[in-house]
């Protein structure tokens, strides 16, 4: 068995990483988790890495849903966080459940039935970020205060009309404007191998309920948190 000193000597002479010199790379760390249609009191982010199963969608998470390869830990690299972004992501029509995906008019009519709840989602919640079990950030109404800063900017969603007591073609969204993103000044550094937790909590009661709101089905919505900034890693 090699000693620690022997391994350090081998690494210093033949290793591919230079641990005395570090480089930085613009790199967002991100994680998305499925929102429970029946409402939540708490949702953990950055907890299920690639290859793990989302407990709500029961789907295996890939690089599309998360950049994490381990739970709550960036491994041998650090992350300098300069911006915190949140994203309440209504999945594309083809990924919605049966009933919604089969509704040809869903984007212009029946999706409007969930918009009041979606707007409630954007106006509630508390985002909390812990590093090594110490609370560093508590942000109320994170979907408004920490928008994604990307996406299509909707100025008008079709022609609005009234059918019975239902008003159709109503759409809500987070700000897609980059100037509205939540900047950290000073930035926050999460050191290599440090553990962290990210939670969306509802202290004022259960979060909004989406059960059977669209074409008698429950819409699929992902909740995402993005740590934009710089990946700090040893030079090679």
C-alpha positions in Angstrom: 0.0 0.0 0.0 1.4 3.4 -1.0 1.8 6.0 1.7 0.3 9.5 1.5 3.8 10.9 0.9 4.5 8.4 -1.9 1.2 9.3 -3.6 2.0 13.0 -3.3 5.5 12.4 -4.8 4.0 10.5 -7.7 1.4 13.2 -8.3 4.0 15.9 -8.2 6.2 14.3 -10.7 3.8 12.4 -13.0 0.4 13.8 -12.2 -1.9 15.6 -14.7 -3.1 18.2 -12.2 -0.9 21.1 -10.8 -2.4 21.5 -7.3 -0.3 24.6 -6.6 -1.7 26.5 -9.6 -5.4 27.0 -10.1 -7.4 28.2 -13.2 -10.9 29.5 -13.6 -13.5 28.7 -16.2 -16.9 30.4 -16.7 -19.3 27.6 -15.6 -22.8 27.5 -14.3 -23.7 24.8 -11.8 -27.4 23.9 -12.1 -30.1 21.5 -10.8 -33.7 20.9 -11.7 -36.2 18.9 -9.7 -39.9 18.1 -10.5 -42.5 20.0 -8.6 -45.1 17.8 -6.9 -48.5 18.8 -8.4 -50.3 18.3 -5.0 -48.1 21.0 -3.6 -45.0 21.0 -1.4 -43.7 22.4 1.9 -40.1 21.9 1.0 -38.1 20.9 -2.1 -34.3 20.0 -2.0 -32.1 21.0 -5.0 -28.6 19.7 -5.9 -29.5 16.5 -3.9 -30.0 14.0 -6.8 -27.0 13.9 -9.1 -26.7 12.5 -12.7 -27.8 8.9 -12.8 -30.1 9.3 -9.8 -33.8 9.1 -10.0 -36.0 12.2 -9.4 -38.5 11.1 -6.7 -41.5 12.9 -8.3 -41.0 12.3 -12.1 -39.3 8.9 -11.4 -37.0 9.7 -14.3 -33.2 9.2 -14.3 -31.5 12.6 -14.2 -29.1 13.4 -17.0 -26.9 16.5 -17.8 -30.2 18.1 -19.0 -31.5 18.3 -15.5 -28.3 18.7 -13.4 -24.6 19.4 -13.6 -24.0 17.5 -10.4 -22.1 14.2 -10.3 -22.4 13.9 -6.6 -25.0 15.0 -4.1 -24.4 18.4 -2.5 -20.7 18.5 -3.3 -18.7 19.9 -6.2 -15.9 17.4 -5.6 -12.3 18.4 -6.2 -13.2 21.8 -7.7 -14.6 25.0 -6.3 -17.4 27.2 -7.5 -17.3 31.0 -7.3 -20.9 32.1 -7.4 -21.5 35.5 -8.9 -25.3 35.1 -9.7 -28.2 33.1 -8.3 -30.9 32.3 -10.8 -34.1 30.4 -10.3 -36.3 28.9 -13.0 -39.9 27.6 -12.8 -39.9 25.6 -16.0 -43.2 24.5 -17.5 -42.0 21.5 -19.5 -42.5 21.5 -23.3 -45.9 20.2 -24.6 -44.4 16.8 -25.8 -43.2 16.1 -22.3 -46.5 16.8 -20.6 -48.6 13.9 -19.4 -51.4 12.3 -21.3 -54.4 14.5 -21.7 -52.3 17.6 -21.9 -50.0 16.4 -24.7 -53.1 15.3 -26.7 -54.9 18.7 -26.4 -54.3 20.7 -29.6 -55.5 23.9 -28.0 -53.7 23.6 -24.7 -51.2 26.5 -25.3 -54.0 28.9 -26.2 -56.8 27.8 -23.9 -56.6 25.2 -21.2 -53.1 26.1 -20.0 -54.7 29.3 -18.9 -56.5 27.4 -16.2 -53.2 26.9 -14.3 -51.8 30.4 -14.7 -53.2 31.8 -11.5 -51.5 29.0 -9.6 -48.3 29.4 -11.6 -48.3 33.1 -10.7 -48.8 32.1 -7.1 -45.7 29.8 -7.5 -43.7 32.8 -8.7 -44.8 35.0 -5.8 -44.2 32.6 -2.9 -41.5 30.5 -1.4 -38.2 31.0 0.4 -34.9 29.9 -1.1 -32.3 28.9 1.5 -28.7 28.0 0.9 -26.5 26.3 3.5 -22.7 25.7 3.2 -21.2 23.2 5.7 -24.6 23.3 7.5 -24.4 27.0 8.0 -27.1 29.2 6.5 -25.6 31.7 4.0 -28.6 32.9 2.0 -32.3 33.3 2.7 -34.2 34.8 -0.2 -38.0 35.3 -0.1 -40.0 35.2 -3.4 -36.9 33.8 -5.2 -38.6 33.4 -8.6 -39.2 37.1 -8.7 -36.0 38.3 -7.1 -33.7 35.7 -8.8 -35.2 35.3 -12.3 -33.4 33.1 -14.9 -32.6 36.1 -17.1 -33.1 34.1 -20.3 -35.9 32.9 -22.5 -38.5 34.4 -24.8 -39.9 37.7 -23.6 -43.7 37.5 -23.9 -45.3 40.9 -24.5 -48.7 39.6 -25.5 -50.0 36.0 -25.5 -52.5 35.9 -28.3 -56.0 37.4 -28.2 -57.7 37.2 -24.8 -61.3 36.1 -24.7 -63.9 35.1 -22.2 -65.7 31.7 -22.3 -68.2 31.4 -19.5 -66.2 32.4 -16.4 -62.8 31.4 -17.8 -60.5 34.0 -19.3 -58.2 32.3 -21.9 -54.8 33.4 -23.3 -53.4 34.5 -19.9 -49.7 33.8 -19.4 -47.2 34.6 -16.6 -43.5 34.3 -16.7 -40.3 35.2 -14.9 -38.2 38.0 -16.1 -36.0 37.0 -19.1 -34.0 40.2 -18.8 -30.3 39.7 -17.9 -30.2 43.0 -16.0 -32.8 41.5 -13.5 -30.7 38.6 -12.4 -29.7 38.4 -8.7 -26.0 39.4 -8.5 -23.8 38.6 -5.6 -21.5 41.3 -4.4 -19.2 40.1 -3.1 -19.4 36.7 -4.7 -19.7 33.5 -2.7 -17.0 30.8 -3.0 -17.8 27.1 -2.2 -14.5 25.4 -1.7 -13.6 22.0 -3.1 -15.2 19.1 -1.2 -17.4 21.4 0.9 -21.0 20.2 1.3 -24.0 22.5 0.7 -27.7 22.3 0.7 -30.3 24.2 -1.3 -34.0 24.2 -0.3 -37.1 25.9 -1.5 -39.4 26.2 1.5 -43.0 27.3 2.1 -43.3 28.5 5.6 -46.7 30.1 5.0 -48.3 26.7 4.2 -48.3 24.2 1.3 -47.1 25.5 -2.0 -49.6 26.0 -4.9 -51.6 22.9 -6.1 -51.7 22.1 -9.8 -53.6 18.8 -9.6 -55.8 18.2 -12.6 -55.8 21.9 -13.6 -55.0 21.4 -17.3 -57.3 19.2 -19.5 -58.1 17.1 -16.3 -54.4 16.4 -15.9 -51.6 17.7 -13.7 -49.0 19.8 -15.6 -45.3 18.9 -15.4 -43.2 21.7 -13.9 -39.5 21.6 -13.0 -37.9 23.8 -10.4 -34.4 24.9 -11.2 -31.6 26.7 -9.4 -28.5 27.9 -11.2 -25.3 29.1 -9.6 -23.7 31.1 -12.4 -20.1 32.0 -12.0 -16.7 30.4 -12.3 -15.4 26.8 -11.8 -12.1 26.9 -10.0 -9.9 23.9 -10.7 -6.2 22.9 -10.6 -4.3 23.6 -13.7 -3.1 20.7 -15.9 
